[in-house]
Amino acid sequence: MATSAARPTTLFNREFILLWQGQIVSRLGNQAFTIATTLWTLEVTGSATVMGLMLTASRIATVVLGPFAGAFVDSRPRLRIIVACDFARGALTCALAASFWLLPAQPLVGVLFFVALMNGVLTALFNPAIASITPDLVPERRLATANSIQQASLQAGTFIGQGLGGVLYRSLGAPLLFLIDGLTFLFSGVSETLIKHGDTAVSGARDVVSWAEFRRKTFDGLDYLVRRPGLRAVFLSASVINLVAMPVVVLLPIYVTDYLNATLDWYGFLLAALSAGMIVGFGVTALARPTGVSHARFMIAMFALLSLSLGGLSQVRDPWLALAIMFVSGGASGVINNLELTLLQRTTPTEFRGRVMGLLFTASEGLAPLGMIAGGIAADLTGRNIPLIYGVCGAIAMTTVLGLCGRGSRQLLASV
């Protein structure tokens, strides 16, 4: 069993607000960091390969360490992990900014790669810790709303950070952007240290002191997921959706020019519509808050809607209609992501929550690059037959609906 303070009775309580504001600020800085890393690496090395490796470094660490990070999160107070990760990321990024004034350009490439890799390691710990502690900071009936607020804010922060990143890079340069990013992490860490309640840990849990114990805890989490058919089906369905959505996104530039006969400006418009739809989807789950059988039907309907939207793009040649479909796809995706996260948080015992969250983030981060690579290969093999690829992706996505219609899945979806 878990030890914790009494659950808050209001959503916008002091603890949740402190956590939320730190995440918003650090997300803005993190997006600026990503853009500065991309542009500076390409400018200094002139190599797209080095740029790709730099961007992949943090994601690789998150994928590889995700399941093990969950075991660590379940063994120690989660708030302390969150605070330590933010302070460590802030210190690393500020040190990176300082190194720009102390080192020549070529050694800085290695320093930047190291910082990106370490940020990935810390993010692998941070993400499951955040997802695991949120249920302890808000009323249970408002958990879906809390997740909606967090995810919508993070999506908006991503959108704003991406939009301003290039402008700030040209006007301020990489060192100052890295410094700003480091300061946002430090601000987030300070905000989190003011949280007084919700630092839960499993009663009687022993610290992981050996690799054998660490591995056992990790596989216990995987075993917990595998032995529950309903939970396994929901997890796999969401993973399949994430996998097949990636080829659709990565092939959008070709789809825009070759099949919509539009300028590449529309590539940006379609991505913006997807992001806007996701924010609306988060808002829908915050307002609707379906429960019981209605929750099960609503979630299955969103999986079906997203599948039809992905496949429907294959038949569309009008840019405005494609824009509407991307908005709908984003909305359905936002609903699915939020309801899946809330479902896992509510149905997973606190002593397993970190490991299940770690597996969730590993699956989402790990399948994304695989889907992108598969989309590129499929485009080359089919002579850039994007409608065929989109149709196949939609058909594969529709199989997730069948998986969710099983008895175990419906019972699990109706349990919240």
LODOMAR-360698 format. One record per residue: y, x, z of N, C-alpha, C in turn. Coordinates in steps of 0.02 Angstrom, whole numbers, plus 50000, padded with zeros to 5 digits. Each point is the difference from the previous one (the first is absolute). Layout:
# LODOMAR-360698
YXZYXZYXZ...
END
This chain:
# LODOMAR-360698
499405004250000500604995850000500625004450000500564997149984500625003749994500454998550059500385004850019500514999050051500674999349966500394995250020500664998949970500424995850047500655000349989500464995750037499944993049972500304995250036499994993149977500314999549931499694995849957500254999349932500694996750000500475002549960500674997049996499964992649979500504996250020500024992949984500464998449942500425004749979500454999049944499895005449947500134998249938499895004849946500515005750002500644998350002500515005349998500155002450071499485002950029500085002950066500225007349993500205003050055500295006750000499525005149969499364999750018499515004949978499904999749924499924993949974499894999349928500615002249960500594998250024500625002049964500075007649998499845003350055500055007350002499525003249949499394997349996499525002549952500234998649928500234994049989500194997749933500605004049973500525000950040500595003549975499845007349984499565003150039499815006949984499645000549934499564995249987499635000149936500464999149941500494995550006500454998749944500405006349982500285003250050500415006049988499585005649971499415001250028499595005549976499734998749930499884993649982499774998549932500545001649949500624998550015500545001749954500025007549989499965003850054500015007349993499395002649963499434997050011499385002549969500014999149925500294994549977500054999049928500475005149968500535001650035500455005249976499645006749997499575001350050499605006250001499545000549939499674994449984499545000049943500375001549935500584996949990500375001249939500275007149997500255002550057500255006950002499445004949985499404998750028499435004449987499835000149926499994994149969499824999449929500505003749956500644998450009500515002949956500095007450011500005002350063500105007150013499415004149974499394997650010499415003649976500005000849925500164994649965500035000249927500565004549976500564999950035500585004049980499865007550009499665001850054499895007150016499415002849962499444996349996499395002649969499944998149927500314994449980499924997649931499304997749984499584999150052499304998249990499864993050026499764995749955499804993350021499385000250044499575005149988499395000750040500175001550073500465004850010500215001750069500334993950032500404996449962500324994050027499484994950022499494999049958499474995350017499615002150062499865006650005499645002550059500424999050063500665000949994500444999350057499994992750024500034995349954500004992950018499324997750026499475003449977499324998050020499815002850068500345005350022499805003550062499974995350059500534996250011500014995650058499494994449994499904997449940499524994549991499285002450011499845006049977499335002850010499855000550074500485002650039499895000750072499874993250032500384994949979499924993350029499314997249984499775001049938499344997449979499445003550037500025006650003499455003850030499964998950075500584999850033500014999750073500024993050028500124994949957500094993250024499474997550048499355000349982499484997450046499985003950065500085006649998499985004150060500634998850043500564998849966500624998650037499934993650040499654995149972499894993850037499625001150065499515004549999499635001650061500465003350052500445004249976500485003350045500484994850031500234995349959500454994750023499674995750053499354998849993499644995850049499845003850064500135006450002499835004050059500595001750044500614998849975500595002150037500544994549997500475000150046500554995049998500355000249932500054994249969500244999849931500745001449994500394997650048500725001249996500155007550003499645003650040500125007350004499855003349933499484997649965499845002749934500584998649952500264993950001500544998049956500625004450011500195000750064500595004150017499905007349980499415002750015499875007049983500025001149925499724995449961500005000749927500714999949973500424995450024500684999749974500405006250019499935002350061500365006150019499755006149961499345000349989499725005649962500244999949928500004994049969500234999549931500755001649995500384997850051500715001650000500135007450006499645003450045500095007250010499805003849937499444998149970499765003449939500514999449943500264993949991500454998949943500685003350012500245000050062500625003650015499915007549990499425002650020499865007149989499965001649926499734995349961499995000949927500715000449972500434995550024500705000149976500335006750017499875002650061500305006450019499745005749957499364999649980499715005449960500325000649931500314994649976500345000349935500605004650002500285000950059500585004550006499795007150019499355000950013499765006550024499535003549951499674996249956499495002949956500194999049927499765004549956500094999049928499574994249975500104998049938499704993949974499235000349997499725005549974499285000149989499594999250064500155003750054499614998850062500084992950026500564996849984500124993250024499504995049973499725001449941499504995549971499404999550047499775005750026499455000150047500174996650065500615001250024500234996850063500024992549992500264997749943500054992849987499304996949996499545003549967499314997449995499694999450070500115005050043499734999850068500294994150039500654998949995500324994550036499744993349974499924999449933499744993849972499294998750025499595005350003499314999250024499994998050074500415003350041500024998350071500284993050012500484997949959500244993250005499444995049986499565001849953499424995749986499534999650059499885005650033499575000150058500294995650055500655000750013500324996050052500034992649981500094998649936500014993049978499324996850009499465004049990499324997450010499904997850071500335003150048499964997950070500494994350014500595000449970500544995350014499834992949977499754999249939499894993349972499514995750041499405002550015499554995850041500264998950070500385004750027500294999050067500514994350000500434999849949500494994649994499654993349992499514999749955499644993749988499614997850062499795004750041499604998350059500434997950059500615002550004500434998450058500404993649990500144998149937500424994249987499744993650034499334998649998499774993950034500154999850074500105005850032500145000250071500744999250016500435000049948500724999750011500304993249984499614995449972500264993449981499524994550023500234993850005499554994450017499474999349946499394998350021499454999649952500154995249943500304994350016500134994949949500535002349950500395005350017500525002449955499825006649967499365002050004499805006449973500115000349924499814994749965500105000049927500745000649983500434996750039500715000449988500265007150012499755003150055500205006950015499805004749943499394999249975499775004149944500434998849938500184993749989500424998349942500685003550005500304999850059500655003150010499955007649989499485003150027499925007249992499905001849927499544996549966499845001949932500574998449952500344994450010500574998449957500555005150009500125002150062500525005050013499815006749969499365001950006499785006349971500044999849924499824994349970500054999349928500735000449977500444996850038500715000349983500275007250009499765003350053500205007050010499775004549944499394998849976499745003749942500434998849939500174993849988500404998149941500695003450003500334999650058500665002950008499975007749996499505002850035499945007350000499875002749931499584996649961499875002249932500624999449956500384994550012500604999049959500545005150014500075002050063500535004750019499795007349996499345001250000499755006850004500255004649946499984997649937500235004149945500745001550003500394995050018500735000950006500165005050055499664999250058500135004650056499775007149984499465000649961499775006749982500525003649958500304996449952500515003149958500635001750039500184995850049500635001150035499935004450062499424999950033499925003850062499545006049992499504999549955499525005349993499394999150045499475003749985499374999250037500065001850074500335005650019500015001850072500294994550044500564997049979500314994850041499584993750002499664998549944499564994250000499415001050048499725006050001499465001550047500254999650072500615002450011500284999750068500094992750022500254995949954500094992850016499324996950016499495001749961499334997250013499765002250069500095006350016499785002450066500364996450056500644998849992500394996550052499774992850007499794996749946499764993150005499354999850040499575005049991499395000250040500155001150074500485004350014500195001350070500314993850031500414996349961500284993750025499444995150016499514999649955499434995550012499625002050063499895006550010499655002450059500374998350064500675000950000500404998350059499964992550014500054996049948499954992750008499344998150031499465003249978499334998350026499895002350072500345005350020499925002350069500294995050050500444995549977500304995050044499554994050011499434999649963499534994550009499635001150066500004994850042499715000750067499314996750005499854995449957499374996450004499635000449933499354998850003499604999949939499635006449986500075005150044499645006349990499294999350026499584996949959499334998350022499495005449984499505000450042499435004449987499384996550026499435001649974499384996850020499795002550068499864995350046499805001950067499355003949998500005005650035499395004050005499865004249940500444999949950499885004049940500085007450016499565004049973500045007250010500365003149941500395005150014500315003749945499455003149957500135000449935499525003149955500015007650011499465002750026500005007150019499555004249955499624996949956499555003849957499984996749932499805003949950499944997249933499474994649997499455000850037499474995050001500254993350028500385000450054500284994050029500514996849953500405004149970500514997749953499674996549941499475003049973499644997049944499674993550020499714999850061499674993850023500504994350004500595001350028500504994850005500224997649931500065004649953500204998249933499494995549967499365001850005499484996049969499874993550037500164999850064499974993750037500494994949970500595002549980500484995649969499764997449933499705004549960499734997849935499434995150010499575001450050499444995550014500244993150022500544999950039500294993650021500214995849940500295003249950500234996549940499414997749958499515004449990499444998649956499564994450027499924999650065499544995150030500304993050006500594998949978500324993450001500134997749929499554995949973500044998249928500674997049980500274995550041500644997049982500565005149998500035004350049500525005250003499905004949942499385001649986499855004749945500224997049933499874993549990500194996849937500764999949990500364998450054500744999949995500265007049985499725005050034500215006949990499875002349928499404998549975499835002149932500414996349948500124993550012500394996149952500715002849993500315001650056500675002949998500005006849967499465004050012499955006649969499934999549924499604995249977499914999049928500664998049967500374995550033500654997849974500475006049993500025004250051500435006049997499795004649944499355000649989499745004549948500214997649930499884993649985500124997549932500744998749987500414999550053500724999149989500335006449976499715005750016500315006449982500045001249924499464998649962500065000949927500554995549970500084994050028500524995549975500695003250009500125002950059500665002950014500105006449960499505004449998500105006549967500074999349925499744994749971500054999149927500584995649979500424998150048500574995749984500475002949947500165006650001500455002649948499734998849929499355001049990499704998949934500014992549984499854996050049500004992749991500694997549979500525002850031500684997949986500205001749928499875006149979500235002249934499554997549943499345000050010499544998449946499844992649993500044996350055499784992949997500564995150016500475001950043500584995850011500565001549950499935005749965500515002249952500695000250033500015002750061500635000350038500165007350014500615001250023500205006850019499695001850067500015006450016499715002350063500404997650061500594997249989500364996950055499584994650033499604996749958499594994650026499435002550045499825006349993499515002950047500294999850071500625002050007500334999650065500084992950024500164995449954500084993050019499344997150027499455001749966499354997450022499805002750069500135006450011499855002950066500444996850054500644998849983500454996850048499764992950015499764996449950499744993350010499395000150046499575005049990499415000750043500215001250073500485004450011500235001450068500344993950031500414996549961500334994050025499504994650018499484999449958499484995150014499635001550065499875006550012499665001950062500424998250061500655001149997500434998250056499994992550012500014996149946499964992750007499324998050029499465003549978499344998550027499965001250075500305005550023500025001350072500384994450035500544997649969500384994650030499614993550003499604998749949499594993949999499514999950058499685005750013499515000250055500354999550068500635002350004500374999450062500184992750015500134996249947500214993050009499424995250002499495001249957499454995249995499535000350060499795006050018499545001250056499404995249999499604999949946499414995649998499485002150051499614995350024499485001450049499364996249980499445002250028499374996649990499784999649928499764994149980499764999049932500565000949949500614998050019500575000849955500125007349985499915004350051500085007249990499495002749950499374997850007499475002249955500164997949928500194993849991500144997549932500615003449970500505001150042500625003249976499865007149977499615003750038499875007049982499575000449937499504995749995499584999949939500424998249940500464995250008500444997949945500445005849978500245004150047500435005749982499615005349962499375001150019499585004649962499904997549929499894993549993499904997049933500655000549960500574998750031500645000249965500155007149976499875005050043500135006949980499545002049943499374997950003499525001749947500224996949933500204993750002500234996649939500645003349973500435002250045500635003249978499865006649965499555004050029499835006449969499704999049931499534995349995499694998649935500484996549952500454995950028500464996249957500485004449962500175005850027500445004549964499725002049932499344999949994499695002049936500184995449943500214993950016500154995149947500764999049990500395003750037500734999049998500345005149955500474997649959500385004549957500754999050009500194995750045500714998750014500215003650064500525004249997500205003850060500174995750060500334994449988500214995850056499404996750034499514998149961499394997150029499615005350039499985006149972499685005550035500355001450066500674999549999500395001050062499804994950053499934993749979499814994750047499305001350028499545002249956499325001250023499985005950049500395005149988500025005750046500284997750068500494995749999500274997350063499474996150038499624995849965499474996250031499455004750027499845005149961499505004950022500225003450064500635002050003500265003150060499974995350059500174993649990499984995250054499304999150027499514999349954499304999250022499765006250036500195005949974499805006350031500295000750070500644998050008500315000350066499654995650050499824994049978499644995450045499325002950019499635002549951499335002850013500045005950048500455004649987500065006050042500164998150072500464995350008500204998250068499454996150036499694995349966499484996050033499385004250015499855004849955499425004350013500135004450062500595003050003500175004150058499984996050064500294994149999500014995750060499304997950019499594998449951499304998050014499625005750034500065006049974499655005750030500265001550070500654999350010500285001350067499754994950050499964993749980499814994750046499254999950016499595001749951499284999250009499665006450023500355005649998499705006450021500165001450073499505001350041500135001850070500455006250003500415000450051500495005450004499675006950001499385000450027499675006550002499765002549932499994995449949499825002049932500584999649952500574997650023500554998349955500255006049962500075005850033500255005949966499545002249944499344999750012499535002249948499994995349941500034993550013500014995249944500645000749960500565001050035500645001049965499995006549960499695005250028499945006349964499604999249936499464996150002499604998749940500404996049949500404995250025500414995949955500495004449961500365004450035500495004249967499665005249955499415002350019499635004749958499814996749934499754993850005499804996449939500594998849954500564997750028500584998449958500305006349968500045005550039500285006149974499535003649952499344999650015499515003549959499864996849933500014993249999499844996649938500585000049950500625000650026500584999849955499985005449946499905006450018499985005049946499394999249955499444997650027499414998849958500154994649948500354994750021500184994849953500485002449947500475004450020500475002749951499645004349949499555004350023499635004349954499574995849953499664994950028499574995649960500414996449947500614997950018500424996649951500195004549943500185006350015500185004749948499415001449953499415001050029499405001449959499844994049957500034993950029499854994049962500494999149942500635001650011500494999449946499845004749943499805006250015499835004849948499364997949963499514997550036499364998149969500064993849956500474995650017500064993749962500565000249950500295005849989500565000449953500614996250025500135000550064500574996650032499974992449993499404997350006499914992749997500144997250070500644999650017500204998050067499794992850017500064995249953499774993250016499264999850020499585003949967499295000250018499915002650071500365005450016499945003050067500254995150053500574996849987500264995250048499524994150010499704997849945499524994450005499395001950042499755006149990499425002250039500195000750074500595002650013500235000750070500044993150034500274995149963500044993350028499324997050014499525001249953499334997350010499655003250060500085006650007499715003450058500314997450065500664999149998500354997550060499754993050019499834996049950499764993250015499345000050037499605005349994499375000350037500135000250075500595002350021500165000250071500034993050029500214995249959500034993150023499304997550018499515001849958499324997950014499755003150065500185006450012499805003250062500294996750061500614997449994500324996750057499764993050012499644997249951499754993150008499344999750038499725005850018499385000150040500124997250069499464997850032500074996650065500325004650052499765006250004500275004650051500745001349990500205000849936500715001449985500434994050018499774994049982500394993950014500074998950075499475001350037500034999350073500505004950030499995006249975500465005050026500724998249984500124997949937500684998249979500264993950039499554995650020500204993950036500055001150075499855006150023499985001350073500685001650028500525000749958500675001750024500484994249991
END
